[in-house]
Amino acid sequence: MITTRFTELFGVRHPIAQGGMQWVGRAELVAAVANAGALGFITGLTQPTPEALAAEIVRCRDLTDQPFGVNLTILPTITPPPYDEYRRAIVESGVTIVETAGANPEPHIGMFHEHGIRVIHKCTSVRHAVKAQAIGVDAISIDGFECAGHPGEDDTPGLVLIPTAADQITIPMIASGGFGDGRGLAAALALGADGINMGTRFLATAEAPIHRNIKEAIVRASALSTQLIFRTLRNTARVADNAVSREVVKILNEGGQFADISHLVAGARGRVAYEQGDPDAGIWYASLAQGLIHDIPAVADLVNRIVAEAEEIINGRMRKMLSADPVPTVA
Ligand SMILES: Cc1cc2nc3c(=O)[nH]c(=O)nc-3n(C[C@H](O)[C@H](O)[C@H](O)COP(=O)(O)O)c2cc1C
C-alpha cells in the first residue's frame, strides 16, 4: 500500500485518479476504477442534461460502494452549458468529490464546500495551481504538457512542472500527463506529487466504454502518435494522430480560422470514433502515454500492477541503490 495525502483526503486505497474524459467517463469505467481502489470521475458534460447526470451518478452508485467523483469542465464556449444546473445535480446526488477543470473554479467552490464536497482543481500551470490553492480548493491536479486534452500554452513537461508546482503548493497535489505505469507513479511521488491522474491509460482498459478498435489503435500507437491542434488559436489540444487531426493542423498553420475547421473538430465526429471504432472518424484525445501502453487489461489489474511496480521501485530497486555496502569491484 502506498499512503499519501491524496489517499487520506479522498478516502481511496491507491494514489491514482482517472480524470474526466469526454464521452468516456461513464458509470462503468468510473465504478471499475472505484472498485479497484482508485478515484474515478464521471464526466459531467458527457451527459446531455443535468437530469441525465443525476441518473448516471445513481447508475455508478449501483455498481460500486467506493468513493467516486464528478468532473465539471468549465469550457470557454459561446453558448455555455447550464453550469448552475449541473452543479445542483452534483450537489443533490450526494457526490462528495468534484474535479474542476478548464477555467477558474471560483464561482462553483462555495456551493460545493457548503455541501461538504471536496474540490480538486486540474490545471496546467503553476500560476493557476497557486491561484486555485489561494481561492480554497482542497487539492490540485497538475497536468503536464504530455497530457491528452488541453495542456495549456506553456509547454512545460512534468519533469519540471511537477517539482515547480510542489515547491509552491501546500495542499495535496496529484500529477498527470504521460503516466501509464508504476515507474511513472514512483517518479511522480519522487517529484513531490501525492499521486497520479491518468486519462489515456484508462482508455485502453477492458471496462472503458469505447470500441475495441480504438483501444487496439492505442496499443499500436507510440509516443509520437499525437497532434497538437488549435495551437494558433491559443487553445491547444493534444489529440490522437490521424487523418483529421493532421488536416486541422495543416489548415490552421496555413492561416485558417476556427470556421475553416469546425466541421472537422465537431464533438459528434469524435464520439463516432469511440462508439463505432473508426480511429479516423474525427478528433479524439490521446497523449504521449500511448508509448507506454501495450495491453488492454481490466482496470483492477492495471491499478494493482501500477501500485505493485511503484512499490518494487521504491522499496526494491531504489532502496538497493542506498546500500551501505561498497560496490564490488571486478578483479
Ligand atoms: C479521451 C479523453 C477525454 C478527455 N476529456 C476531458 C474532459 O472532458 N475534461 C477534463 O478535465 N479532462 C479531460 N481529459 C484529460 C484527462 O482527464 C487527463 O487530465 C489527461 O488525460 C491526463 O493525461 P494522460 O492522458 O497522459 O494520462 C480527457 C482525456 C482523454 C484521454
The ligand as a Gaussian input file, in Angstrom:
#p B3LYP/6-31G(d) Opt

LIG

0 1
 C      -10.500000      10.785000     -24.186000
 C      -10.168000      11.872000     -23.229000
 C      -11.114000      12.843000     -22.933000
 C      -10.818000      13.847000     -22.003000
 N      -11.787000      14.761000     -21.673000
 C      -11.586000      15.609000     -20.628000
 C      -12.644000      16.418000     -20.141000
 O      -13.756000      16.424000     -20.672000
 N      -12.380000      17.228000     -19.084000
 C      -11.156000      17.252000     -18.478000
 O      -10.996000      17.970000     -17.491000
 N      -10.130000      16.496000     -18.921000
 C      -10.318000      15.671000     -19.970000
 N       -9.291000      14.843000     -20.382000
 C       -7.980000      14.913000     -19.694000
 C       -7.841000      13.827000     -18.615000
 O       -8.748000      13.984000     -17.568000
 C       -6.430000      13.823000     -18.014000
 O       -6.180000      15.057000     -17.379000
 C       -5.364000      13.578000     -19.064000
 O       -5.783000      12.564000     -19.938000
 C       -4.064000      13.175000     -18.405000
 O       -3.096000      12.892000     -19.360000
 P       -2.818000      11.396000     -19.917000
 O       -3.822000      11.178000     -20.972000
 O       -1.429000      11.474000     -20.434000
 O       -2.965000      10.424000     -18.795000
 C       -9.542000      13.874000     -21.364000
 C       -8.594000      12.903000     -21.698000
 C       -8.884000      11.910000     -22.611000
 C       -7.846000      10.858000     -22.932000

